[in-house]
Amino acid sequence: MLTPEAYTLLTDYLTRYYDAPLYQQHGMSHPVIWYSASPEQATDIDSILGHFNQDLPSQDKMSFYNYAHLHTIQNSGRNLFNGTTYIMRRLRTNPLRIDGGFGTYFDMLATCGALEIELLDVIERGMVRLPMRSQYHRDLDAQTSLTSGKGRSATIGGVMLTVFNDEGVYKAIVSQRTAQHATDPNALHLLPAFIFQPMDKTRIASDWTFKHHLYREYLEELVGMEEGDPDMNTHPAFKDLQAMEADGQASIQLTGIAFNMLTLRPEIGAVLVVHDPTWWQAMQTGERGYSLQTPEATRASLRYLPIADDEIVLSHLPENYHLTMVPQAIPALWQGIESARLLIATYDG
């Protein structure tokens, strides 16, 4: 874990290196750029996705490839699978949109993941000498890398802040990753948080839909649906969520895109607000045919943050929470809370 001094050194360095407007919250800079979705775009979830390029990925098109880092993770005993992923080819900001292609999880670890480890290692030692990042930016200059995925496997992530009505008090869910996660083990994150990827290699183009993925991850990470279940549309939790959306008892909206400056990877943010005051009780009892079904280690680490004001939110987080939360989750949390407050204020129950 970084010290507060190292965290400041990190953000100061990134600001100089990239001349980028880092995300600010409560007077502090964080190593991530945040692009907010417009009000018009917020309700059109898949508007965040642009053109999809089906060209086959190739390692020889990477500007660098850190096999040593990849092998270290492969030998670590963590959960690891070299699945097909969606990657960023281009990030557009007006309108906010990601043009994509596909890559692999291992290619992401050997490129974007390796950039992060190199940077954190030198910052912890009070040094700023980054041969791999410098090599990469000789091929693709630093500013261009903020909107182009060229030369690396910039896997797209996704995260949805889940906010629910607990007997009149709206709360947001924050989770702690387990020690077995391939990346950022033990770090704080939101639930669900995921890699954006197709169900299988035969559906790469047709699965290029973020709204469908949000539903799928909600079912897998919150109510325990088996990963990749082809009968997702018949799951009682899915039908219940859609019914709540239809009658205004639940709402899913885009919040924006967080661009992690450590990994040079984007993560699409969304928020789910459940107004129905009986939903959370049903999640405990299973009376609607489903219940909260996260892995035991994850369930034990869940935090439920009342969102009435920022002071209350902070009181339910660890001191210096930003030192243990993955960077992209920080704006996803606060911007998600801001969007949730607006939805709650306009809710006509």
N, C-alpha and C positions, 0 to 999 in steps of 0.2 A: 504494500500500500504506500502511495506517495505521501510525503509529509506536506503540510500546508505550504512550506517554503518551496518545495520542489514543484508543487502544482502551479504556483505563481510563476516560477521560472519557465515551466512548460508553456503556459498560455502566453507569456511575454515573448518567448522564442517563436511560437507559431504565428503571432501577430506580425513580427518582423519578417519572418520567412515568407509568408503568404500574403501579407498586406490584406488580411481578411477581417471582416467585422464579426468577431467571436460573440457567441450568445452571452447576454448579460442577465443575471438574476440576483436580486438582493445585493447589488453593488459588487458582484464578483463576475469575472470572465470565466468561461468554460471552453474547453477545447473542441468546440463544435460550432458549425454555422447553422442557423435556423432560417428556413424559408417558410413563411406562413401561407397556408391555402387561403384564397380569397373567399369571402362569404358565399359567392355564387358557386364556387368549386366545392365547398365543404360538403354539400349534400350529394354531389355527383362523384362517388368514390372512385370509379375507374377513369375519371378524367385526369387523374394523376399519371396515367400510363400513356406513353406515346407510341411511336413506331417500334416494331419488333423486328430485329434482324436475325435471320435464321442461319447465317454463316456459321460453319463449324468452328469452335474455338481451337486454338493451337498454342502449345507452350512456347514454340519458337517465335511467337509474336509478342511474348512477354519481354519487357525491357530488363527484367531481372527475375530470378527464381531462387529462393532460399531453401534448398533441399534440406539443409541442416535443421532449420527451424521446423519444417514439416516432419522430419524424422523424429525430432525430439517430442513433438506432440503425439505422433503415432505410437511412440514407445512409452508414453506417460501413463497408460492405463485408463485414460478418459474415454468417454463415449464419443465415437468417431465413425463417420460414414461418408464416403466420397460421393455424395448425391449430386445430381444435376441442379444447378441454381440459376436464377435469373440475375443478370449483371447489368450494371449501368454502362451504356455506351455514351450517352450524352444527357446532361442535366440542363433543362431549359427553365428559365425563371419567369417568363412572361409570355404565355401563361405557364404556371408551374407544372412541369411534366418531365418524366424520365423516359428516354428512348432506351430500349433494352435489347439484350441478346441472351445467350446462355453460356454458362461456364460450369466449373465443378468446385465443390467445397475445398478439395485439396489445393487447387490452384489459388483459391482465395487465401488459404492459410500461408502458402509459400510466397505470396506477394503482399497483399494488404495486411495480413496478420503479422508478417515478418517486419513490415515497416513500423507497426505499433511496438513490437517488442524491442526493436533497436532504439526507438525514441525513448521509451520508458527506462531502458537500461542506462542510457547515457545521462538522462536527466537525474536519475537517482544518485548517480555518482558526481553530479555537479558539473558535467561536461556537456558540450553541444558539438559533437562531431559525428556526422551521420553519413558514412560512406555509401550505404545502400540507397538511402533517400536521395543523396546528391547524385548518384549514378542515374537513378530513375529520372530526376529532373534535368539531366543533360539530354535525355531523349524527349521528355515532355516537360515544358517549363512549369514552374510551381503554380502560377495562376491558372493556366489552362487545365491543370489536373483537377481543379475544383469543379469543372463542368464537363470534363471528358474522362472516360474510363480507359482510354488507350494505354496499352502496355502493362496492364495489371488485370486481375480478375476481381472487379469491384462489385462483389455480390450485394444485391439489394436486400436489406432487412425490413422488417415490419414490426410495429408495436401498436397495441391498442390499450389505452388507459381505460380500465373498467371502473365505473362509478355506479353505486347502487344506493337505494333508499332503505336505510336501516331504522325503521320506526320513526321516520321523519327527519333523520340525520343522514345527509348524503356523505358517503365515504368512498375513497379511491383505494384500489388494491395495489400494493407494492410487494414484490417478491424478492427473495434472495436466491441466486443461482446456487446449485450444489457444487461440491468439489469435483464432480465428474464431468462438468461441462467442458467442452473442448476449448472454448474461449471464455475469458473473464470468469473463471471459476470463483464462487463465493461472493460475486459482486451483486449489488442491488440492481434490480431491473423491474420492469412492469410485467403484468400478466394479462393477456398473452404477449409474448415477444418471440420472434421467429425469423428464420431465413425464408425469403420469398422464393419458392421453387415449384416446379410442376409436379403433379401426382406421379407421373412416370414419363419416360422418354418419348412415348407415342403421343403425348398430349401437351408438348411444350408450347405450341402456339395457342391452342384453345384454352389452356390454363392461365394465360396472360390476363388475369382479372384479379384485382386486389380485393374487391368486395367479397368474392367467393372465398378467397384465402382468409379473410378476417373471420368469416363464419366458420371455416374449417378449424382454424386455430382456437377460436372460442370453444368449440366443441371438444377439441383434443386436450387443451390445457386446463379448462375449467370444469368440464363435466366428464372427462375420461373416455371420450370416444376413441376407439382404436385408430391409430395413425393410418391415414389413407383409406378409411372405410368408404367403400363405393356407395353405401346406402345412407350417406350423410343427409340427404333430403328427407328421409323418413324418420330421422332421429327426433324423439319428443322434444329435446331442448331446442333443436333447430326450428321446428314448427312453432314452438311456444315463443321463441324470440321474434320470428317473423309476425306472429299474431300480435305481439306487444308493439312492434313497429307500426303495424297497420292501424292500430287504434290509438297511437300516440303515447303508449306507456313505455316505450323505449326508443332510442334514437342513436344511430351511428353516424358520425361525421368525420371527415378528414380534418386534421389540424395542420399538417404541413410535412416538410422533409427536413430531417436532421442530417447534416453531413459531418461525419466523424473525422476530425482532422488528424487523428492518430493513424487511422487505417485508410483514409481517403475513400470511405464507403458511405453510401446514403442509406437512410432508414426512413421509411414512410410512416408517419404518425397518424393515429386516429383515436377517437374517444367513443366509448359506448356508455350511455347514461340510461339506467333502468329506473324509471319513476315508480313502477308498480311496487307498493310497499310489501306485498306478499311474496315477491320473487326471492328475496334473500332468505326468508324463513323456509320457503320451499327448497332452496338449495341445501339447507341443513337437514330437512326431514325426508326429502325425496318424494313428497306427495304429488309432484307433477310428473313423475316418471323418470326423473333424473336428479342428480345432486352434485354438490361440489366434490369432484373426484380428481384432485391433483396428486402427484406422487407424495408419499408420506413425508419425505424430507423437505419438499417444497411447501406442503401444507403447513408444516410446523413453523416455517419461516415467514409466512404471509403477514403483512402489516395492513391494517385498515385505517386510513387516514381521513378524519373528518375534514371537509374542504371548505367550511364556512369562511375562513380567512387564512392568510398565509401563516400567521403566528401559530395557529392550531396545527396546520400541516407540519410545520417545522418541529413542533413539540412532539410529534409522533415519529420523527425520523432521528437517526443517530446524529450526534454532534459531528459537524464536518462530513455530512452524509455524502457530499460530492466526491470525497476521496475514495469512496467504496462503490459509488454508482457508476455504471457504464456511461460514458459521456453523452451518447445519443438519447439516453433515457431522461436526462435532466430537462431539456426543453420539451420532450414528449410529455413529461409529468406536468410541468407548470403551464404549458400552453393547453394541454388537455384539461387541466383544472379550470383554466380561464374559459374555455369553450363550454365545459360542463356547467359552470355558474350561469352563463348566458342561457343555456338550454333550460336550466332549472327556473331561472327568473321568468322565462316566457312560457313555462309549462302550464297548461290549463287542465288541471286534474279534476 
